[in-house]
C-alpha cells in the first residue's frame, strides 16, 4: 500500500511539473509575440488610431470634405529634424492625396529610423487608408543628409455608413521617428546585403533604405 501511495504521489508531482512547464512555455511564447499580435490587432481594427494600408483600387469620391492636419515628432535620442511640409489640407472623402514630410540627419553618424504612426480621433483609424508611405519600411540617412518623405492616402468613403464618426470634420495624421540604434543598423545592413558606402553616394533628397516605397511616388512640380 505504501509503495502504491508513493507511486501515485510521484505521478502527481510529475503531472504538476509538466503542467507548470507547459504554462511557463506558453507564457514565454505569448510574451515574445504579444507586441506582434497587438500590432496586428491594431492594423485590422484601427484600434489606437492605427491607420489602414490600402491597395491602389479606385473608391467612390464623396462630396463630404475633411480637414487633414499633419504632425511630426521624434523619440528621445533621435538626432533627426523631422517636420511636415504642409500643416493641413482639405480633402474630399475617397479622393487620393499626396502629402510630404521632411527629415534631416543632424548627427555625425548614419542613423536608421523607423516611423510609428496614428490618427486622431482614434476612431478614424479604421477609415484613414495609406496607399504608399515612408513608414512602411526603415529609412537610413547619412550624416547631414535630408530626405523628402511622401505619403499617399485617402479617407475611406465607408465612414459615411458609420454614425460613430458623423461629427468628425478634422483628422490629424501623426508620425514619430525612432532611432533603431547601432544594433538595428547592423542588422539592417546584414539583412539587405548592403554597405554604408552604398548609401554615402546616394543622391541628396532620395529614399535611401533598401526596398523603400517612397521612390514610387512623384514629387509634385513646384512642391
N, C-alpha and C positions, 0 to 999 in steps of 0.2 A: 504493500500500500504506500509506504513511504517513498519507494522508488518511483511508482507511478505518479505520485503527487509531485515529485521533483521534476519528472519529465514534463508534466503539464505546466509547471512554473517556468521551465526553460523555454517551452514553446510559446508561452505567453509573453515572456521577455523578448524573445526573438521577433514575435509579431509586432510588439511595441516599437522595437528598434527599426524594423523595416518601415513601419508607418511613419515614424519620425523622419527617417531618411527620405522617403517619398515626399513628405511635406516640405522638408528643407530644400530638396531639389526643385520642387515646384515653385517655392518662393524665390529661389535663385533665378530660375528661368523668367518668372514674372517680373522680377526686378530688372533683369537685363533687357527685357523687351518692353517695359512699361512706357518708356518715352516714345518708342516707335508706335506702339498701339495707341497711345494718346494722340500723337500727331496724326495718325491715320484717321482716328475718330473725328478730330477737328476738321480735317480736309473733307471728309464725307459729309459732315453735318453742318459745317460752318460755325461750330461751337467756338467761343472765344474770339469771334471776329475773324477767323481764318477764312481767307478768300478761296474761291474755287479756281481750278485750272480747266480751261475750256479748249475745244478744238476750233478750227477756223470756219466752221459751218455758219452760214448766214442765219440770223434770227430776226424776227419781226422788229421793226423800229416803231416805237410808240410816240405820241405827241407829248407825253409827260416828260418834263425836264427835271434834271437833278444837278445840284452843285457838288462837284468833287474837289475836295481840298487835299493837298499833298503835304506830308510831314516827313522829316528825316532826322534820325538820331544815330549816335554811335555809342556802343557799350563802353564801359570803363576800360581804359587801357588801349582802346583802338585809336591809332595815331593818324586817322584819316579825317579830312574835311569832307562832309557829305551833306548835300542840300538839294531840294527840288528846284528845277529850272523854271517852274511855273508854280505859283501858290495855289491857284484854283482854276477850274474851268467848268462851264455849264454844258451838260451833255444831254442828249435825248436817250431815254431808256431803250436799250437794244442797239444803239449806234456805237460803232467801233471808234476808239480814240487812241492816240499815242501821246504819252507823257514822258518827260525826261528828268532824270536825276543826274547829278554830277558828283564824282568822288575824286579826291586827290590825296596821294600818299605824302604826308608831311614829315615822314621819318626818313632816316638814312639807311633803312633796311627794306628788303622785299617783304610785303605783307599780303597774306592770303586772307580774304574776308568772305563772310557768308552773311546774307541779309535774311533776317526774320521779318515777318510782315503780318499785319492785321488791318481790319477796318473798324471804324466806329460810326454809328452804333453797331454793337456786335451782332445784332440780329440781321444786319445787312450782309454779313459774311457769306451767307448762302447764295446771295444774288450778285456779288461782285466777282466777275469772271475775268481772269487773266489769260490771254491767248499766248503771249510771249512775255518773258520777264528776266531781267538780270538776276533775280532772286532764285531762279531755277537751278543755279549752279554756283560754285565758288568763283570769286573774282580775284585775280592777282595783279597787284600794282607794284611796280618798281619804285625806288626812292624818287620822289618829286614828280612822279607820273600822274596824269589825270585821265579820267575816262567819262564819257557821256554814256549814261545807262538808261535805255528805253524800257518802257513797259506798255504793252498793247492790251487794252481791256475794253469791256463793255458791261453795262448793268443788265442783268437778265430780265427780260420782259415778264417772266413768270412771277416777278414780285407783285405785279398788278393783281394777281389772284390771292395774295396773302394780306388779309386785313390787318395783320400784326405790324405791317410796315407802311400802312396807308399814310401816316402822318410824316414819314421821313422825307425830307427835301434836301438834306445835305449829308454827304458821306465823306469821311476822312480816311485816306489811304496812308498808312504809316509803315515806314521801314526802319529797322535798327540793324546796323552793321556790326558784326563781331569779328575780332581778330582770332583766327584759328591757331595762332601761335606757331612756333618753330616746328613742333611735332606734326601739326596739321599740314604745314607747308611741305615738309619732307615726305609725308605720306602721300600728299597730292602729286608730288614730282615722281615718286616711285610708281604710283598707280597709273599715271599718264605716260610715263617713259620720257618725260621732258626734262630739260635742264634750265637753270635760271638764265643761262646765256641765250636761250631761245627767246625769252621774253625781253631781254635787255635791248634787243634790236627791233622790237615791235614798234609800229608807227604810233606816235602820241595820239591819245583820244580813241584808241581802238580797244575792243574787248580782248583781254589777254588770256583769260582762263581757257584751257583746252575744252572744246565742246560747248563753250558759252553760246547761248542762243541769241545774244544781243546783236550779233552781226547780221542777222536776217532781217532786222528792222531798219528801214531807211531813215536818215535824219532829214526832217522837212527842210526845204530850201529856205534860207534866211533865218533858220532856227538857231 
